[in-house]
């Protein structure tokens, strides 16, 4: 399971981002300390002090407050950089591994009707068929949300990576990373599934497509994503869908 390069990229991005958070927190503490110091210094200006003594203390207080203002400004900038870096990070599927030979099953088409009635699927892990009128958001899931919702996501061109509940922490962390990728109005979901067949570590699905892997392979999963994401029969613009869970 070759995930080292992607983990290095993910760790680097996370490390740089959290550095700004740490800097902001430290500088904020210094600014608070400066404000407290300024307040205590101000209280030391007593009525019985001579005029020149009061002037010295007031000047010292102003300097401390100016430093506190500056530190507060620096902390705000650091926090802003932390949140902006996360918001501006682009997860483009074209950057994923691709070009690997993959063994994909072309599944039978079982329709695409919307219904809120209980559904009995023909496939153990369905890739088409009637489904709930609502899909769910992209991302990493720790609970199984149900096939009626997931099949709707497939209809919109999403990729679903099913993993075992007892998967390694390393694999789960990598799936969280993959679940951030987007293409147009489609995304990726990582979902735990008890229906994964014996001998397979993950099952990757798209609309009427299934790929079973005995062992997770980053290049094969990346190739599958690049080939089938946003290829569902119902494409929703990204400006409307915005992370799934809207239709």
C-alpha positions in Angstrom: 0.0 0.0 0.0 2.0 3.0 -1.3 0.7 6.1 0.4 4.0 7.7 1.6 4.1 10.5 -1.0 0.5 11.5 -0.4 1.0 11.4 3.4 4.1 13.5 3.1 2.1 16.1 1.1 -0.8 15.9 3.6 1.5 16.2 6.6 3.3 19.2 5.1 0.1 21.0 4.4 -1.3 20.3 7.8 2.0 21.2 9.5 2.3 24.5 7.7 -1.4 25.3 8.4 -1.2 24.5 12.2 2.0 26.5 12.5 0.0 29.6 11.9 -2.5 28.5 14.5 0.2 28.0 17.1 1.9 31.3 16.2 -1.5 33.1 16.5 -2.2 31.5 19.9 1.2 32.3 21.3 1.1 35.9 20.1 -2.4 36.3 21.5 -1.3 35.2 24.9 1.5 37.8 24.8 -1.0 40.5 23.8 -3.3 39.5 26.7 -0.3 39.6 29.1 0.6 43.1 27.8 -2.9 44.4 28.3 -2.9 43.0 31.9 0.6 44.6 32.5 -0.7 47.9 31.1 -3.7 47.8 33.4 -1.7 47.2 36.5 0.8 49.9 35.5 -2.0 52.3 35.1 -3.3 51.6 38.6 0.1 52.5 39.9 -0.6 56.2 38.9 -1.7 57.5 42.3 -2.9 60.9 43.1 -0.1 61.6 45.6 2.5 61.1 42.9 4.3 64.1 41.5 3.4 65.3 38.0 6.6 64.2 36.4 6.3 60.7 38.0 2.7 60.3 36.7 3.9 61.4 33.2 6.6 58.7 33.2 4.1 56.0 34.2 1.5 57.1 31.7 4.1 57.1 28.9 5.1 53.6 29.9 1.4 52.5 29.9 0.9 53.9 26.4 3.9 52.0 25.1 2.7 48.8 26.6 -0.8 49.2 25.2 0.6 50.0 21.7 2.7 46.8 21.9 -0.4 44.9 23.0 -2.4 46.3 20.0 0.4 45.3 17.7 0.6 41.8 19.1 -3.2 41.4 18.9 -3.0 42.5 15.2 -0.3 39.9 14.5 -2.3 37.2 16.2 -5.4 38.1 14.1 -3.3 37.9 10.9 -1.9 34.5 12.0 -5.4 33.1 12.7 -6.6 34.5 9.3 -3.7 32.8 7.5 -4.6 29.5 9.2 -8.2 29.6 8.1 -7.4 31.0 4.6 -4.8 28.3 3.9 -7.4 25.6 4.6 -10.0 27.3 2.5 -7.7 28.0 -0.5 -6.2 24.5 -0.6 -7.3 22.8 -3.8 -7.9 19.1 -4.1 -7.9 18.4 -7.8 -8.4 14.8 -8.9 -5.9 15.4 -11.7 -3.2 15.6 -9.0 -4.0 12.0 -7.8 -2.1 9.0 -9.0 -3.4 7.7 -12.4 -2.5 5.5 -15.3 -2.5 2.2 -13.4 -4.1 -0.9 -14.9 -7.4 -1.5 -13.1 -9.9 -4.3 -13.2 -13.4 -2.7 -13.2 -16.7 -4.6 -13.4 -19.4 -3.1 -15.6 -22.5 -3.7 -13.4 -26.0 -4.2 -14.6 -28.2 -1.1 -14.7 -31.1 -1.4 -12.3 -32.8 2.0 -12.9 -32.7 5.4 -11.2 -36.1 6.1 -9.7 -36.6 8.1 -6.6 -38.5 6.6 -3.7 -38.8 6.9 0.0 -40.1 3.3 0.3 -37.9 0.5 1.5 -35.6 -0.8 -1.2 -34.4 -4.3 -1.8 -31.3 -4.1 -4.0 -30.3 -6.8 -6.5 -26.6 -6.3 -5.8 -24.9 -6.7 -2.4 -23.2 -3.4 -2.9 -25.4 -1.6 -5.4 -24.1 0.8 -8.0 -27.5 1.8 -9.5 -31.2 1.2 -8.8 -34.0 3.1 -7.1 -32.8 5.4 -4.4 -33.8 8.1 -1.8 -34.6 11.5 -3.3 -31.8 12.9 -1.1 -28.1 12.4 -1.3 -25.5 13.0 1.4 -22.4 15.2 1.7 -19.0 14.2 0.5 -16.4 13.2 3.1 -15.2 10.5 5.5 -17.9 8.5 7.4 -17.5 6.4 10.5 -21.1 5.1 10.3 -22.9 3.5 7.3 -25.6 5.9 6.1 -27.5 3.4 3.9 -27.5 2.4 0.3 -30.6 4.5 -0.7 -28.7 7.7 -0.1 -25.3 6.4 -1.4 -26.8 5.2 -4.7 -28.2 8.7 -5.2 -24.6 10.1 -4.7 -23.4 7.6 -7.4 -26.1 9.0 -9.8 -24.5 12.4 -9.4 -21.1 11.1 -10.4 -19.6 10.7 -6.9 -17.1 8.0 -6.0 -17.6 5.9 -3.0 -14.7 4.0 -1.3 -16.0 1.3 1.0 -13.6 0.3 3.7 -13.7 -2.3 6.6 -14.6 -1.1 10.0 -11.4 -2.6 11.4 -9.2 -0.8 8.8 -5.9 0.5 9.9 -5.5 4.0 11.2 -3.1 4.7 8.3 -5.7 3.7 5.7 -8.5 5.7 7.4 -6.3 8.8 7.5 -5.5 8.4 3.8 -9.2 8.0 3.0 -9.9 11.2 4.9 -7.4 12.9 2.6 -8.9 11.4 -0.6 -12.4 12.4 0.5 -11.4 16.1 0.1 -11.0 15.8 -3.6 -13.6 17.2 -6.1 -14.3 17.5 -9.8 -17.0 19.8 -11.0 -20.1 19.0 -9.0 -18.9 15.6 -7.8 -16.9 14.4 -4.9 -15.7 11.4 -2.9 -17.1 9.5 0.1 -15.3 7.0 2.2 -17.8 4.7 4.0 -17.4 1.7 6.4 -19.2 -1.4 5.0 -19.9 -4.8 6.4 -20.8 -6.1 2.9 -17.2 -6.0 1.6 -16.5 -9.5 0.3 -14.1 -11.8 2.0 -10.6 -11.2 0.6 -11.1 -7.6 -0.3 -9.7 -4.7 1.7 -11.7 -2.0 -0.1 -14.4 -1.7 -2.7 -14.5 1.4 -4.9 -17.7 2.2 -6.8 -19.1 4.7 -9.3 -22.4 4.6 -11.2 -22.6 1.0 -12.6 -18.9 0.5 -11.9 -17.2 -1.6 -9.2 -13.5 -2.2 -8.4 -12.6 -4.7 -5.7 -9.1 -4.5 -4.3 -7.5 -7.3 -2.2 -5.2 -4.6 -0.9 -5.6 -0.8 -1.1 -3.6 0.5 -4.0 -3.2 4.3 -4.2 -2.5 4.3 -8.0 -5.4 2.1 -8.8 -7.8 4.1 -6.7 -6.5 7.3 -8.1 -7.0 6.0 -11.7 -10.5 4.8 -10.9 -11.4 8.3 -9.5 -9.9 10.1 -12.5 -11.8 7.9 -14.9 -15.2 7.7 -13.4 -15.8 10.8 -11.2 -18.5 13.1 -12.5 -19.6 10.5 -15.0 -23.0 9.8 -13.5 -26.2 10.2 -15.5 -27.2 13.3 -13.6 -24.6 16.0 -13.4 -25.2 18.9 -10.9 -23.0 22.1 -11.2 -20.6 22.6 -8.4 -22.1 26.1 -7.7 -25.4 24.3 -6.8 -24.2 21.1 -5.2 -21.4 22.6 -3.0 -20.2 19.4 -1.2 -23.2 17.1 -1.8 -26.2 16.6 0.3 -28.3 19.2 -1.6 -30.4 17.2 -4.0 
